[in-house]
Amino acid sequence: MEQLKLAALDEDDLAVISAQVQDAVLKVGDILFFPPDRHLVITMNRFAWDLEEDKRRKRHERRRAALSFARVSDLKVRNIRQDAKDAVLSLLAVEFEAGEAPAGRINLLFAGGGTLSFEVECIEAQLADLGAAWATDNKPHHTLD
């Protein structure tokens, strides 16, 4: 089993990571911020968009993964109950809003209107599979409005 490992140092790289974590599910308690290190780590069950679909059996895969960001400050949360550690979130996208280069704001957008946003000195993100993987019959589907 090949494990995905990606790094992002610019907005284009971050878009690739965003595509790989689209439809990941996680619990609020899986979001950890380490203020002294200015490091944010999010563990999740990501849908493996990078793997080819088993068309005969319609099987897909989810994998345990970690998404981390360095040089983080000014975290803001909207429409996410921070005290509900077991509440499940579905990650839709990771976006970057440029500020005074190379700084900016990263926004994690969740289904239902939840947002986690934070300032970064520069884009420095990593996504890595943690080893655990399992089959799923369910492929995320989005209707276009």
DSSP file (Angstrom, degrees, kcal/mol; ACC not computed):
  #  RESIDUE AA STRUCTURE BP1 BP2  ACC     N-H-->O    O-->H-N    N-H-->O    O-->H-N    TCO  KAPPA ALPHA  PHI   PSI    X-CA   Y-CA   Z-CA
    1    1 A M              0   0    0      0, 0.0     2,-0.4     0, 0.0   132,-0.0   0.000 360.0 360.0 360.0 118.2    0.0    0.0    0.0
    2    2 A E        -     0   0    0      1,-0.0     2,-0.4     0, 0.0     0, 0.0  -0.641 360.0-143.1 -78.5 130.2    1.5    3.3   -1.1
    3    3 A Q        -     0   0    0     -2,-0.4     2,-0.3   126,-0.1    -1,-0.0  -0.799  13.2-123.2 -98.7 137.7    1.1    6.0    1.4
    4    4 A L        +     0   0    0     -2,-0.4   125,-2.7     2,-0.0     2,-0.4  -0.600  31.3 174.7 -78.3 132.9    0.5    9.6    0.3
    5    5 A K  E     +A  128   0A   0     -2,-0.3     2,-0.3   123,-0.2   123,-0.2  -0.949   7.4 168.5-140.0 118.9    2.9   12.2    1.5
    6    6 A L  E     -A  127   0A   0    121,-3.1   121,-2.5    -2,-0.4     2,-0.4  -0.946  17.6-161.0-131.1 150.7    2.6   15.8    0.2
    7    7 A A  E     -A  126   0A   0     -2,-0.3     2,-0.4   119,-0.2   119,-0.2  -0.969   6.9-155.7-126.9 147.3    4.1   19.2    1.2
    8    8 A A  E     +A  125   0A   0    117,-2.8   117,-2.2    -2,-0.4     3,-0.1  -0.988  25.4 158.0-127.0 126.5    2.8   22.6    0.3
    9    9 A L  S    S+     0   0    0     -2,-0.4   114,-0.3   115,-0.2     2,-0.3   0.352  70.8  27.4-123.3  -0.8    5.0   25.7    0.1
   10   10 A D  S  > S-     0   0    0    112,-0.1     4,-2.2     1,-0.1     5,-0.2  -0.918  91.9 -90.2-150.4 177.4    2.8   27.8   -2.2
   11   11 A E  H  > S+     0   0    0     -2,-0.3     4,-1.6     1,-0.2     5,-0.1   0.853 122.4  52.4 -63.5 -37.4   -0.9   28.3   -3.1
   12   12 A D  H  > S+     0   0    0      2,-0.2     4,-1.3     1,-0.2    -1,-0.2   0.914 110.1  48.6 -65.3 -42.8   -0.7   25.8   -6.0
   13   13 A D  H  > S+     0   0    0      1,-0.2     4,-1.9     2,-0.2     3,-0.3   0.905 109.0  53.7 -61.4 -41.2    0.7   23.1   -3.7
   14   14 A L  H  X S+     0   0    0     -4,-2.2     4,-2.6     1,-0.2    -1,-0.2   0.843 102.8  57.6 -64.5 -33.3   -2.0   23.9   -1.2
   15   15 A A  H  X S+     0   0    0     -4,-1.6     4,-2.0     2,-0.2    -1,-0.2   0.864 104.8  51.7 -64.4 -35.9   -4.7   23.4   -3.9
   16   16 A V  H  X S+     0   0    0     -4,-1.3     4,-1.5    -3,-0.3    -2,-0.2   0.926 110.8  47.1 -65.7 -44.6   -3.3   19.8   -4.5
   17   17 A I  H  X S+     0   0    0     -4,-1.9     4,-1.7     1,-0.2    -2,-0.2   0.916 108.9  55.7 -62.3 -42.0   -3.5   19.1   -0.7
   18   18 A S  H  X S+     0   0    0     -4,-2.6     4,-0.8     1,-0.2     3,-0.2   0.907 106.1  50.9 -56.8 -43.0   -7.1   20.5   -0.7
   19   19 A A  H  < S+     0   0    0     -4,-2.0     3,-0.3     1,-0.2    -1,-0.2   0.858 110.0  50.2 -63.5 -34.8   -8.1   18.1   -3.5
   20   20 A Q  H  < S+     0   0    0     -4,-1.5    29,-0.4     1,-0.2    -1,-0.2   0.759 113.9  43.2 -77.4 -24.7   -6.7   15.2   -1.5
   21   21 A V  H >< S+     0   0    0     -4,-1.7     3,-2.2    -3,-0.2    -1,-0.2   0.438  80.7 127.1-100.2   0.1   -8.5   16.1    1.8
   22   22 A Q  T 3< S+     0   0    0     -4,-0.8    25,-0.4    -3,-0.3    70,-0.2  -0.380  81.5  13.2 -58.1 131.9  -11.8   16.9    0.1
   23   23 A D  T 3  S+     0   0    0     68,-2.9    -1,-0.3     1,-0.3    69,-0.2   0.593  89.5 150.7  74.1  14.8  -14.6   14.9    1.9
   24   24 A A  E <   -B   91   0A   0     -3,-2.2    67,-2.8    67,-0.6     2,-0.4  -0.486  35.1-145.2 -68.5 147.5  -12.3   13.9    4.8
   25   25 A V  E     +BC  90  45A   0     20,-2.2    20,-2.9    65,-0.2     2,-0.3  -0.931  27.1 157.0-117.8 144.6  -14.2   13.3    8.0
   26   26 A L  E     -B   89   0A   0     63,-2.2    63,-3.6    -2,-0.4     2,-0.3  -0.960  37.4-109.8-154.4 165.8  -12.8   14.1   11.5
   27   27 A K  E >   -B   88   0A   0     -2,-0.3     3,-2.3    16,-0.3    61,-0.2  -0.751  31.3-116.9 -99.6 153.3  -13.9   14.9   15.0
   28   28 A V  G >  S+     0   0    0     59,-2.0     3,-1.7    56,-0.4    57,-0.2   0.877 117.6  60.5 -53.7 -38.6  -13.6   18.3   16.5
   29   29 A G  G 3  S+     0   0    0     56,-2.6    -1,-0.3     1,-0.3    57,-0.1   0.595  89.7  70.9 -67.5 -10.6  -11.2   16.7   19.0
   30   30 A D  G <  S+     0   0    0     -3,-2.3    13,-1.8    55,-0.2     2,-0.7   0.459  78.7  90.1 -83.5  -1.5   -8.9   15.7   16.2
   31   31 A I  E <   +D   42   0A   0     -3,-1.7     2,-0.5    11,-0.2    11,-0.2  -0.868  59.3 179.8 -98.6 115.2   -7.9   19.3   15.7
   32   32 A L  E     -D   41   0A   0      9,-3.0     9,-3.0    -2,-0.7     2,-0.5  -0.965  12.5-168.4-123.6 128.4   -4.9   20.1   17.9
   33   33 A F  E     -D   40   0A   0     -2,-0.5     7,-0.2     7,-0.2    -2,-0.0  -0.959   6.8-162.1-115.4 131.9   -3.1   23.5   18.2
   34   34 A F  E >>> -D   39   0A   0      5,-3.1     5,-1.6    -2,-0.5     4,-1.3  -0.833   7.1-170.8-112.4  90.2    0.3   23.7   19.9
   35   35 A P  T 345S+     0   0    0      0, 0.0     3,-0.4     0, 0.0    -1,-0.2   0.850  80.6  54.9 -55.0 -43.7    0.7   27.5   20.7
   36   36 A P  T 345S+     0   0    0      0, 0.0    -2,-0.0     0, 0.0     0, 0.0   0.877 119.9  34.2 -60.3 -33.2    4.3   27.4   21.8
   37   37 A D  T <45S-     0   0    0     -3,-0.8    34,-0.5     2,-0.1    35,-0.1   0.559 102.4-132.8 -93.0 -10.3    5.3   25.8   18.5
   38   38 A R  T  <5 +     0   0    0     -4,-1.3    34,-2.6    -3,-0.4     2,-0.4   0.917  59.2 142.9  55.3  45.4    2.7   27.6   16.5
   39   39 A H  E   < -D   34   0A   0     -5,-1.6    -5,-3.1    31,-0.2     2,-0.5  -0.958  38.6-161.6-123.6 132.7    1.8   24.3   14.9
   40   40 A L  E     -DE  33  69A   0     29,-2.4    29,-2.6    -2,-0.4     2,-0.4  -0.959   9.3-174.9-115.3 129.1   -1.7   23.0   14.0
   41   41 A V  E     -DE  32  68A   0     -9,-3.0    -9,-3.0    -2,-0.5     2,-0.5  -0.990   4.0-174.8-127.7 131.5   -2.3   19.3   13.4
   42   42 A I  E     -DE  31  67A   0     25,-2.8    25,-2.9    -2,-0.4     2,-0.4  -0.979   8.3-159.4-127.6 118.2   -5.5   17.7   12.2
   43   43 A T  E     + E   0  66A   0    -13,-1.8     2,-0.3    -2,-0.5   -16,-0.3  -0.776  25.9 160.4 -95.3 145.3   -6.0   14.0   12.0
   44   44 A M  E     - E   0  65A   0     21,-2.7    21,-2.7    -2,-0.4     2,-0.7  -0.944  48.3-111.4-154.2 166.8   -8.7   12.7    9.7
   45   45 A N  E     -CE  25  64A   0    -20,-2.9   -20,-2.2    -2,-0.3     2,-0.3  -0.922  45.3-162.7-106.2 102.0  -10.1    9.9    7.7
   46   46 A R  E     - E   0  63A   0     17,-2.7    17,-2.5    -2,-0.7     2,-0.4  -0.636  21.1-120.7 -91.9 144.1   -9.5   11.0    4.1
   47   47 A F  E     - E   0  62A   0    -25,-0.4     2,-2.0    -2,-0.3    15,-0.2  -0.695  32.4-122.1 -76.2 130.1  -11.3    9.6    1.1
   48   48 A A    >   +     0   0    0     13,-2.9     3,-1.4    -2,-0.4    13,-0.2  -0.495  45.2 162.4 -81.4  78.0   -8.5    8.3   -1.2
   49   49 A W  T 3  S+     0   0    0     -2,-2.0    -1,-0.2   -29,-0.4     4,-0.1   0.728  70.3  66.7 -65.5 -21.2   -9.2   10.3   -4.3
   50   50 A D  T 3  S+     0   0    0     -3,-0.2     2,-0.3   -30,-0.1    -1,-0.3   0.592  87.5  82.9 -78.6 -10.7   -5.7    9.5   -5.5
   51   51 A L  S <  S-     0   0    0     -3,-1.4     2,-0.2    10,-0.1    10,-0.1  -0.692  86.3-109.7 -96.5 148.2   -6.5    5.8   -5.9
   52   52 A E        -     0   0    0     -2,-0.3     2,-0.2     1,-0.1    -2,-0.1  -0.528  38.3-110.5 -73.8 139.5   -8.1    4.2   -8.9
   53   53 A E        -     0   0    0     -2,-0.2     2,-1.5     1,-0.1     7,-0.2  -0.462  17.9-125.3 -70.5 137.3  -11.7    3.0   -8.3
   54   54 A D  B  >> -J   59   0B   0      5,-1.7     4,-1.8     1,-0.2     5,-1.2  -0.705  32.5-173.6 -79.7  92.3  -12.3   -0.7   -8.3
   55   55 A K  T  45S+     0   0    0     -2,-1.5    -1,-0.2     1,-0.2    -2,-0.0   0.801  74.7  56.9 -64.7 -31.2  -15.0   -0.5  -11.0
   56   56 A R  T  45S+     0   0    0      1,-0.2    -1,-0.2    -3,-0.1    -2,-0.1   0.924 123.2  22.7 -67.8 -43.9  -16.0   -4.1  -10.8
   57   57 A R  T  45S-     0   0    0     -3,-0.3    -2,-0.2     2,-0.1    -1,-0.2   0.461  98.0-129.1-102.9  -2.2  -16.9   -4.1   -7.1
   58   58 A K  T  <5 +     0   0    0     -4,-1.8     2,-0.3     1,-0.2    -3,-0.2   0.882  54.2 157.0  55.1  40.2  -17.5   -0.3   -6.8
   59   59 A R  B   < +J   54   0B   0     -5,-1.2    -5,-1.7    76,-0.0     2,-0.2  -0.761  18.7 177.9-100.3 144.7  -15.1   -0.3   -3.8
   60   60 A H  E     - F   0 136A   0     76,-2.8    76,-2.1    -2,-0.3     2,-0.4  -0.672  18.3-124.5-129.8-176.2  -13.2    2.8   -2.6
   61   61 A E  E     - F   0 135A   0     74,-0.3   -13,-2.9    -2,-0.2     2,-0.4  -0.994  10.1-161.9-141.7 144.7  -10.8    3.5    0.2
   62   62 A R  E     -EF  47 134A   0     72,-2.5    72,-2.3    -2,-0.4     2,-0.4  -0.921  16.7-163.9-116.7 149.8  -10.5    5.8    3.2
   63   63 A R  E     -EF  46 133A   0    -17,-2.5   -17,-2.7    -2,-0.4     2,-0.4  -0.988  24.6-115.7-136.0 143.3   -7.2    6.3    5.0
   64   64 A R  E     +E   45   0A   0     68,-2.6    66,-3.1    -2,-0.4    67,-0.5  -0.637  49.4 167.4 -73.8 131.7   -6.1    7.7    8.3
   65   65 A A  E     -EF  44 129A   0    -21,-2.7   -21,-2.7    -2,-0.4     2,-0.4  -0.945  31.2-136.9-145.3 162.3   -4.1   10.9    7.6
   66   66 A A  E     -EF  43 128A   0     62,-2.6    62,-2.2    -2,-0.3     2,-0.5  -0.990  10.0-165.2-125.8 134.2   -2.6   13.9    9.3
   67   67 A L  E     -EF  42 127A   0    -25,-2.9   -25,-2.8    -2,-0.4     2,-0.3  -0.977  16.9-176.4-115.5 125.7   -2.6   17.4    7.9
   68   68 A S  E     -EF  41 126A   0     58,-2.8    58,-2.1    -2,-0.5     2,-0.4  -0.936  14.2-164.5-130.0 151.1   -0.3   19.9    9.6
   69   69 A F  E     -EF  40 125A   0    -29,-2.6   -29,-2.4    -2,-0.3     3,-0.3  -0.991   9.7-153.4-131.7 137.9    0.5   23.6    9.3
   70   70 A A  S    S+     0   0    0     54,-2.2    52,-0.3    -2,-0.4    54,-0.3  -0.700  71.6  29.4-107.4 162.1    3.5   25.5   10.7
   71   71 A R  S    S+     0   0    0    -34,-0.5    50,-1.3   -33,-0.4     2,-0.3   0.885  82.5 166.8  59.9  44.6    3.9   29.1   11.7
   72   72 A V  E     +G  120   0A   0    -34,-2.6     2,-0.3    -3,-0.3    48,-0.2  -0.669   7.8 154.0 -95.9 142.0    0.2   29.4   12.7
   73   73 A S  E     +G  119   0A   0     46,-2.1    46,-2.6    -2,-0.3     0, 0.0  -0.957  47.8  38.0-152.2 170.3   -1.4   32.2   14.7
   74   74 A D  E     -     0   0A   0     -2,-0.3     2,-0.2    44,-0.2    -1,-0.1   0.907  67.2-164.2  53.5  55.2   -4.7   33.9   15.2
   75   75 A L  E     -     0   0A   0     43,-0.2     2,-0.4    -3,-0.1    43,-0.2  -0.487   7.6-174.3 -69.3 137.0   -7.0   30.9   15.0
   76   76 A K  E     -G  117   0A   0     41,-2.9    41,-2.8    -2,-0.2     2,-0.4  -0.998   6.9-162.2-134.5 139.0  -10.7   31.7   14.5
   77   77 A V  E     -G  116   0A   0     -2,-0.4     2,-0.4    39,-0.2    39,-0.2  -0.965   4.9-173.4-123.7 136.3  -13.6   29.3   14.4
   78   78 A R  E     -G  115   0A   0     37,-2.7    37,-2.6    -2,-0.4     3,-0.1  -0.997  70.0  -5.6-131.6 130.9  -17.1   29.8   13.0
   79   79 A N  S    S+     0   0    0     -2,-0.4     2,-0.4    35,-0.2    35,-0.1   0.789  99.5 113.2  60.2  33.3  -20.0   27.5   13.4
   80   80 A I        -     0   0    0     35,-0.1     2,-0.9    34,-0.1    -1,-0.2  -0.985  65.3-135.6-131.7 123.0  -18.0   24.7   15.1
   81   81 A R    >   -     0   0    0     -2,-0.4     3,-1.2     1,-0.2     6,-0.2  -0.674  15.4-166.7 -79.8 107.3  -18.8   23.8   18.7
   82   82 A Q  T 3  S+     0   0    0     -2,-0.9    -1,-0.2     1,-0.3     3,-0.1   0.731  84.9  57.9 -68.6 -22.5  -15.4   23.5   20.2
   83   83 A D  T 3  S+     0   0    0      1,-0.2     2,-1.2    -3,-0.1    -1,-0.3   0.589  87.7  79.9 -83.2 -10.1  -16.8   21.9   23.4
   84   84 A A    X   +     0   0    0     -3,-1.2     3,-2.0     1,-0.2   -56,-0.4  -0.612  57.3 170.9 -96.1  73.5  -18.3   19.0   21.3
   85   85 A K  T 3  S+     0   0    0     -2,-1.2   -56,-2.6     1,-0.3   -55,-0.2   0.732  74.7  49.9 -60.6 -25.2  -15.1   17.0   20.9
   86   86 A D  T 3  S+     0   0    0    -58,-0.2    -1,-0.3    -3,-0.2     2,-0.1   0.436  80.7 120.1 -94.2   0.3  -16.9   14.0   19.3
   87   87 A A    <   -     0   0    0     -3,-2.0   -59,-2.0    -6,-0.2     2,-0.4  -0.437  63.7-127.3 -65.8 137.4  -18.9   16.1   16.8
   88   88 A V  E     -B   27   0A   0    -61,-0.2     2,-0.4    -2,-0.1   -61,-0.2  -0.725  23.4-166.4 -93.8 134.5  -18.1   14.9   13.2
   89   89 A L  E     -B   26   0A   0    -63,-3.6   -63,-2.2    -2,-0.4     2,-0.6  -0.905  12.0-147.8-116.5 146.2  -16.9   17.4   10.6
   90   90 A S  E     -B   25   0A   0     -2,-0.4    21,-2.6    21,-0.3     2,-0.4  -0.962  18.3-140.7-115.5 115.3  -16.7   16.9    6.9
   91   91 A L  E     +BH  24 110A   0    -67,-2.8   -68,-2.9    -2,-0.6   -67,-0.6  -0.598  24.3 173.6 -79.8 127.4  -13.9   18.9    5.3
   92   92 A L  E     -     0   0A   0     17,-3.2     2,-0.3    -2,-0.4    18,-0.2   0.809  58.3 -15.0-100.3 -39.9  -14.7   20.4    1.9
   93   93 A A  E     - H   0 109A   0     16,-1.4    16,-2.6   -71,-0.1     2,-0.5  -0.996  43.2-135.9-162.9 158.9  -11.7   22.5    1.0
   94   94 A V  E     - H   0 108A   0     -2,-0.3     2,-0.3    14,-0.2    14,-0.2  -0.995  33.6-176.6-120.7 121.6   -8.6   24.3    2.1
   95   95 A E  E     - H   0 107A   0     12,-2.8    12,-2.5    -2,-0.5     2,-0.4  -0.846  16.8-145.3-122.2 155.8   -8.2   27.8    0.8
   96   96 A F  E     - H   0 106A   0     -2,-0.3     2,-0.6    10,-0.2    10,-0.2  -0.980   3.6-163.6-122.5 130.9   -5.5   30.5    1.0
   97   97 A E  E     - H   0 105A   0      8,-3.2     8,-2.6    -2,-0.4     2,-0.0  -0.959  26.9-130.3-110.2 114.0   -6.1   34.2    1.2
   98   98 A A  E     + H   0 104A   0     -2,-0.6     6,-0.3     6,-0.2     2,-0.1  -0.332  32.7 168.9 -66.5 141.6   -2.9   36.1    0.3
   99   99 A G        -     0   0    0      4,-2.4     2,-0.9     1,-0.1     5,-0.1  -0.135  62.5 -21.3-119.0-140.1   -1.8   38.9    2.7
  100  100 A E  S >  S-     0   0    0     -2,-0.1     3,-2.1     1,-0.1    -1,-0.1  -0.683 108.6 -67.9 -75.2 109.3    1.5   40.7    2.7
  101  101 A A  T 3  S+     0   0    0     -2,-0.9     3,-0.1     1,-0.4    -1,-0.1  -0.028 120.7  11.8 -49.0 136.4    3.7   38.1    0.8
  102  102 A P  T 3  S+     0   0    0      0, 0.0    21,-0.4     0, 0.0    -1,-0.4  -0.960 117.0  79.0 -94.0  11.3    4.4   35.4    1.8
  103  103 A A    <   +     0   0    0     -3,-2.1    -4,-2.4    19,-0.1     2,-0.3  -0.173  51.1 131.7 -73.4 167.6    1.9   35.6    4.7
  104  104 A G  E     -HI  98 120A   0     16,-1.9    16,-2.6    -6,-0.3     2,-0.4  -0.976  50.7 -77.1 175.2-165.7   -1.8   35.1    4.5
  105  105 A R  E     -HI  97 119A   0     -8,-2.6    -8,-3.2    -2,-0.3     2,-0.5  -0.980  29.0-152.0-124.8 132.4   -4.8   33.3    5.9
  106  106 A I  E     -HI  96 118A   0     12,-2.9    12,-2.0    -2,-0.4     2,-0.5  -0.894  11.4-162.1-104.1 133.5   -5.7   29.7    5.5
  107  107 A N  E     -HI  95 117A   0    -12,-2.5   -12,-2.8    -2,-0.5     2,-0.6  -0.969   8.4-158.9-118.4 126.4   -9.4   28.7    5.7
  108  108 A L  E     -HI  94 116A   0      8,-3.2     8,-2.1    -2,-0.5     2,-0.5  -0.932  17.8-155.6-101.0 118.2  -10.6   25.1    6.2
  109  109 A L  E     -HI  93 115A   0    -16,-2.6   -17,-3.2    -2,-0.6   -16,-1.4  -0.832  10.1-168.2-102.3 128.6  -14.2   25.0    5.0
  110  110 A F  E >   -H   91   0A   0      4,-3.0     3,-1.3    -2,-0.5     4,-0.3  -0.802  31.7 -91.8-114.7 154.5  -16.5   22.3    6.4
  111  111 A A  G >  S+     0   0    0    -21,-2.6     3,-0.6    -2,-0.3   -21,-0.3  -0.309 111.3  36.1 -58.2 145.4  -19.9   21.1    5.4
  112  112 A G  G 3  S-     0   0    0      1,-0.2    -1,-0.2   -23,-0.1   -23,-0.0   0.498 132.4 -71.5  85.3   4.1  -22.7   23.0    7.1
  113  113 A G  G <  S+     0   0    0     -3,-1.3    -1,-0.2     1,-0.3    -2,-0.2   0.518  84.8 148.3  93.0   5.0  -20.9   26.3    7.1
  114  114 A G    <   -     0   0    0     -3,-0.6    -4,-3.0    -4,-0.3     2,-0.4  -0.484  22.8-173.1 -73.9 145.1  -18.2   25.6    9.7
  115  115 A T  E     -GI  78 109A   0    -37,-2.6   -37,-2.7    -6,-0.2     2,-0.5  -1.000  20.2-169.3-141.3 137.4  -14.8   27.3    9.2
  116  116 A L  E     +GI  77 108A   0     -8,-2.1    -8,-3.2    -2,-0.4     2,-0.3  -0.994  23.6 174.7-119.0 120.2  -11.5   27.1   10.9
  117  117 A S  E     +GI  76 107A   0    -41,-2.8   -41,-2.9    -2,-0.5     2,-0.3  -0.934   5.1 169.6-129.4 152.7   -9.2   30.0    9.7
  118  118 A F  E     - I   0 106A   0    -12,-2.0   -12,-2.9    -2,-0.3     2,-0.2  -0.993  32.4-109.5-158.9 153.1   -5.7   31.0   10.8
  119  119 A E  E     -GI  73 105A   0    -46,-2.6   -46,-2.1    -2,-0.3     2,-0.3  -0.590  30.4-168.2 -82.3 146.3   -2.9   33.3    9.9
  120  120 A V  E     -GI  72 104A   0    -16,-2.6   -16,-1.9    -2,-0.2   -48,-0.2  -0.992  27.5-140.8-132.7 144.7    0.4   31.9    8.6
  121  121 A E  S    S-     0   0    0    -50,-1.3     2,-0.3    -2,-0.3    -1,-0.1   0.861  92.0 -19.8 -66.0 -35.3    3.7   33.6    8.0
  122  122 A C  S    S-     0   0    0    -52,-0.3     2,-0.6   -51,-0.2    -1,-0.3  -0.950  87.5 -78.3-161.7 163.8    4.0   31.6    4.9
  123  123 A I        +     0   0    0    -21,-0.4     2,-0.2  -114,-0.3   -52,-0.1  -0.622  56.3 154.0 -75.1 120.8    2.4   28.4    3.5
  124  124 A E        +     0   0    0     -2,-0.6   -54,-2.2   -54,-0.3     2,-0.3  -0.704  17.0 150.6-148.4  89.1    4.1   25.4    5.1
  125  125 A A  E     -AF   8  69A   0   -117,-2.2  -117,-2.8   -56,-0.2     2,-0.4  -0.887  24.0-165.9-126.5 152.8    1.8   22.4    5.1
  126  126 A Q  E     -AF   7  68A   0    -58,-2.1   -58,-2.8    -2,-0.3     2,-0.4  -0.998   3.8-167.4-138.0 141.9    2.2   18.7    5.1
  127  127 A L  E     +AF   6  67A   0   -121,-2.5  -121,-3.1    -2,-0.4     2,-0.4  -0.999  17.4 169.6-126.3 128.2   -0.3   15.9    4.4
  128  128 A A  E     -AF   5  66A   0    -62,-2.2   -62,-2.6    -2,-0.4  -123,-0.2  -0.992  33.0-125.8-143.1 132.9    0.7   12.3    5.2
  129  129 A D  E     - F   0  65A   0   -125,-2.7   -64,-0.3    -2,-0.4  -126,-0.1  -0.500  16.9-149.6 -68.7 145.6   -1.1    9.0    5.4
  130  130 A L  E     -     0   0A   0    -66,-3.1   -65,-0.2     2,-0.3    -1,-0.1   0.397  43.5-100.3-102.5   1.3   -0.6    7.3    8.8
  131  131 A G  E    S+     0   0A   0    -67,-0.5     2,-0.2     1,-0.3   -66,-0.1  -0.220  86.3 110.8 114.3 -45.3   -0.9    3.7    7.6
  132  132 A A  E     +     0   0A   0    -68,-0.1   -68,-2.6   -69,-0.0     2,-0.3  -0.478  39.2 164.9 -71.5 132.9   -4.4    2.7    8.5
  133  133 A A  E     - F   0  63A   0    -70,-0.2     2,-0.3    -2,-0.2   -70,-0.2  -0.986  10.6-179.7-144.7 151.3   -6.7    2.1    5.4
  134  134 A W  E     - F   0  62A   0    -72,-2.3   -72,-2.5    -2,-0.3     2,-0.1  -0.993  29.1-105.0-151.8 154.4  -10.1    0.4    4.9
  135  135 A A  E     - F   0  61A   0     -2,-0.3     2,-0.3   -74,-0.2   -74,-0.3  -0.464  32.4-174.9 -78.9 149.2  -12.5   -0.2    2.1
  136  136 A T  E     - F   0  60A   0    -76,-2.1   -76,-2.8    -2,-0.1    -2,-0.0  -0.995  26.3-154.0-143.0 143.9  -15.7    1.7    1.7
  137  137 A D  S    S+     0   0    0     -2,-0.3     2,-0.6   -78,-0.2    -1,-0.1   0.587  75.3  90.7 -86.5 -12.4  -18.6    1.3   -0.7
  138  138 A N        -     0   0    0    -78,-0.1   -77,-0.0     3,-0.0   -78,-0.0  -0.760  54.8-170.9 -97.0 121.1  -19.6    4.9   -0.3
  139  139 A K        -     0   0    0     -2,-0.6    -2,-0.0   -79,-0.1   -80,-0.0  -0.936  32.7-112.6-106.4 126.6  -18.1    7.5   -2.7
  140  140 A P        -     0   0    0      0, 0.0     2,-0.4     0, 0.0    -1,-0.0  -0.274  36.0-167.5 -57.3 141.5  -18.7   11.1   -1.8
  141  141 A H        -     0   0    0      2,-0.0     2,-0.5    -3,-0.0    -3,-0.0  -0.999   7.7-164.0-136.1 136.0  -21.0   12.9   -4.3
  142  142 A H        -     0   0    0     -2,-0.4     2,-0.3     2,-0.0     0, 0.0  -0.977  13.0-141.6-122.7 129.5  -21.7   16.6   -4.6
  143  143 A T        -     0   0    0     -2,-0.5     2,-0.5     2,-0.0    -2,-0.0  -0.695  21.1-129.7 -85.6 142.2  -24.6   18.1   -6.5
  144  144 A L              0   0    0     -2,-0.3    -1,-0.0     1,-0.1    -2,-0.0  -0.796 360.0 360.0 -94.4 129.7  -23.8   21.2   -8.4
  145  145 A D              0   0    0     -2,-0.5    -1,-0.1     0, 0.0    -2,-0.0   0.456 360.0 360.0 -83.9 360.0  -26.1   24.2   -7.8
